[in-house]
């Protein structure tokens, strides 16, 4: 997220306050206490970005591997957006508690909300083999959550939905690129191709901005569009919806969308969702431009 935030402070606070935790289990020996944080967000969709920014700070402070941080960003965007947009629909207010805990071999995040009962993980998996024309826009979020986490558990307790997420720290602790920031978009023209460079994250918070930028390119007559993902940190299903919609619009007018420079997490999202089969993805800008 753009701009720096002060580090989490220990102690209790009002809703929205971030509490740094030395250990989440009372009675645990001091030398075994685990680092973590806990925060509560409200029903404003803008709170999703704040929660992801807090996790980015936590990941940076403890040098979580970049792929682990990115995967958790994707999953937090999916589940927090679902809780706010659907779990709290038709009512005033609502709260989601985000609690993270770092173990020696994994990071664990527990989401607890007071929304309507809904086991998201009881939903059928989408058909990711459909073509661009056959695909409906949406329906991929929970599928990404299931596939990107090593363990996902859901239960209903004391009138609340509880989701427990675990991601293994594969490869050990390494310094990761800072994430959780907003998106920057720069467009330029290379011959008759519009190159759109995206930097930051493409999720439920930033996707309207990306949609507006791409709609502007098409409105100005752009028919060949290359999306530069070199500086794209992660993408959630909200971002996939933008890309699918843009691809459909371009196909309908004889145009085409090409993408290049995907990092391993963005590539994983594309593979899980089937987008690596229905969109043209290249390693470099030169390869993408040569394909038009």
N, C-alpha and C positions, 0 to 999 in steps of 0.2 A: 504494500500500500504506500502511496506517495507520502513522504514526510516521515520523520521519526517519532516514535512514541516513547514515553518514559518507561523504564523497566517495571514489571509487575511489582507491587509492594505487598509485603506480608500483612496479615491482619484482616479483620472483618470489614465489610463496607456495604453500601447500598447496592441495589440491583445494578448490574453493569460494571461493578468494580471487579478488578482482576486480583485474585489472591494467589500469591506464590506459596506453594506447599513444599515443605522439606520432606514430608512423608505422608502418605494418605491413610496409613493404618495406625490407629492408636495402639500403644503397647509394643510397637515394633522397636527393636534395639536401634540405638542412634546410628550405629555404623551400617545399618541396613536400610535406613530411611531413604525413600526414593524421591527424586525431584519431580515436580509437577506443577500444575496451576489449575485454578477453578474460576469460572466466570459465569455470569447469568446475563443472557440477552433477552430483549423484548420482542414484540411482534412486528417491528419495523423491518422490512426487507433489507434496509441498509445495515442492520446489525450483523448480517452474514459476513460482510467484508471486515467488520471489526473483530469478529471471532477468528477469521482466517489470519488477520494481521497479528493477533495475539499468539496464535499458534506459530506463525513465522518467527516471532521474537523468541519463543520457547525453543523452537528448532535451532535457531541460530545460536542461542546461548549454550546449548548442549551439543552443538556440532552434529546434528542428525544428518545422515546421508541425504543428499539432494533428492534422489528418487523417492525416498521414504517421505520426505516433507511434501513433495509435489503430489504424491498419491493421496496423502492425508488431506491436502488442500482440496483436491477434487471431491473426495468423499464428504468432507465437511460442507462444501458448497451444495452438494446434492441433498444431503439429509436436512441441513438447517433450512434451506429454501423450501423443501417439502413440508417441514413442520410449520413454518410460518405461513406459506401460501395455502396449504390444504388442511393441516391439523387445526389451525386457528380460524379457518374460514367461517364467517357467519357469527362471530362473537367478538367482544371487545377484549383487547389485551391478550396475554399469554406469555409464558416464560420458558426458555430452554436453558438448562445448565450444561455447560461444557466443562468436563473434568479430564485433564490429561495426566498421565503418569508414565515415567520413563523407567523401564526395567533394563537389566543388563543386555538382554537379547531382543527386546521388542519395545514398541511404544503402544500404550493402551489409551484410548479415548472413550469416555462414556458420555452419551447424550441423554438427558432426561427432560421430557417436556410434559406439560399438562394439557395437551391437545386431545382431540377425540381418539379413541382406540383405533389403531390401524397398523396391522402387521405388514409393513412394506415388503418384507422378504417372503411373503406368501404369494406374491405376484408371479405370473408366468414370465419366463424369459422372452424377450422380443426375438423376432426372426431377423438376424443380422445379415442374412444372405440376399436380401431384396436389393433391387437396383435403385438408382436415384429416383427414377420415375415411380417405382412401387412404394418407396419408403414414405411413411407418414412422418411429419415433423414432431419429434418428442418420443417419450417412452423409453429412453435409454438410461436414465439416471440410476435407478436401483440396480440395473444390470451391471453398471460400472462399479457400484459399491461392492456388490458380491464378488466381482472378479479381481478388484484391485486390493482388497484386504485379505489377509491370511486367515482371519477368523471374524465372523460377524454373528452376534447373538441379539435376539430381541425378546423382551417379555414385558408384560403389563404388571406394574406394582404400585399399590396404594393410589390408584387412579391416575397413574402416569405411564407414559411410554418410555421404556429404557432400551437404548441400543448401545451395545458394547462392541468396539472396534479394536482389532489388534493387527499391527503390522510389524513383521520381523525386521530387525536391523541388519539385513543382509550386507556382508562386506565390512561390518564394523563401523565405528564412528569416524566420520570424515567431515571436514568443513563443507557446508553446502551453500550454494548461491542463495542470497536472501530473496524471499518471495513474499506473497501476500500483498503485492502492490497493485495499483490500478494500471490501466492500459494506456499506452501511447501508440498512436497510429500516424504513420507518415506515408504519403503516396508520391510516386514519381512515375515518369513515363520512359520506357525503354523501347525505342522504335514504336511499334503500335500496341505494345503491351503495357497495361497499368500494373505496376508493382506496388503492392500494399504491404508495408512492413509493420508488424504488430509486436509490441514489447510489453511484457508484464503478464497478466493472467486474463484469460477469456472465460468468464464464468457468469453467474446470474447477475452480478453487479455491473460488469463491464459490457455484457453482450448487447444492450441497447445502443451503446456508443459505437460498437463495431458494426452493428446492423445499419446505423445511420451513415457511417462512413462508406460502407459497401454499397448501400442504396444510392449514395451520392455519386459514386463511380459509375454505376449503371445508368443513372439519370443523365449523366454527361456523355453518354454514348459508349462507355467502355464495354467491349465485348470479349476481350482477352484479358484475364485478370490472373496475376501470379501473387500468391500470398506468401510473403517472407516470414517464416516462423522461427528464424534463427534466434531471436530474443524472446520468443513466447515461452513463458515458464511452465504453464499448465493450461489445460482446457477441460471444462466440464460439459455436461450434456447441453447446457444453455448455449455454449459456444458452438457445439456441433449443430444445433438447430439453425444458427446463423449461417454456417457453412452450407448446410443442406439446402436451405432456402435460397441462398445465393446461387448455388450450383443449378438448382431447378430453373431459376429465372434466366440464367445465362444459356442453359440448354434450350430453353423455349425460344430464344432469339438467335440461335445459331452461334452462340459464344461458348466459352469454355473457362473453367477454373483450374488452375494448377497450384500446387503447394510445394514448398521446399524448406529444408533446414529444421526438421522436427527433432526435438530432443527425445530421449528414451521414454519419458513419461507420456509425452504427447503421442508418440508412436504407439505406446501401449494402449492408450485410450482409443486410438484409431483402429488398432487390431481387434480389441474387445468389441467395439461397436460395429465392426465391419466396414468402417469408412476407408480403411486402407485398400479395400477392394473396389469401392464405388467412386472414390475420388482419385485423381491423378497426383501421386506424391513422388517427389524427386529429392535427391540428396543435395543438389546445388542449384543456384540461380541459373547458371548456364544450361544445365540439363532441362530445367523447367521451361526456359525461354525457347530452347531448341525444339521442344515438343509441340509448340503451337503451329 
